[in-house]
């Protein structure tokens, strides 16, 4: 948006219908404008440069991801919105990382990274943590905690479906069986590393579970998870 002084500012514009008539047509719509210029400048500092990207996947690494979450945690809190961290491991059962051919492992990691970018084109950040562990930050998924949890769960299921499509690596096909851990944010006073730890802890619980491969960090959401499995 261009200001009176000629300066351009980054503005987040949102609108929402709040009432409908008896035929389902919108009667009243409200909207907000939020100046995101400061956040844009901060995000430039954590913009992933190709030279800093992880060599195998060309994705941001753990430290770059934490910088992003540090900024987004405050922004979401200011705007009273919810976001989600989805940590997942694509080596749950088949021990892909134990393959003797390193070039096949690297190629598979690269293909997984590209599929993640394609599937979650609207995600704010996709990062490679280590091995076959990845994490995705999805922001602005709603202002209501329970509704955001439901949305995050559905996004995780969609992600699982995308990753179940076989990967062709040279002359072989690989099927991935993934486990997922979710946590919602923002959480003021909580460091970005703690938020990441929460999602990874939920991931570890999902890896050990017998009846599910998706786990929320927040135990109070367990009923929601069971109802939507």
Secondary structure, 3 states (H helix, E strand, C coil): CECCCCCECCEEEEEEEEEECCCCCEEEEEEEEEECHHHHHHHHHCCCCCCCCCCCCCCECHHHHHHHHHHHHHHHHHHCCCEEEEEEECCCCCCHHHCCCHHHHHHHHHHHHHHHHHHCCCCCEEEEEECCEEEEEECCCCCCHHHHHHHHHHHHHHHHHHHHCCEEECCEEECCCCEEEEEEECCCCCCHHHHHHHHHHHHHHHHHCCCCCEEECCHHHHHHHHHHC
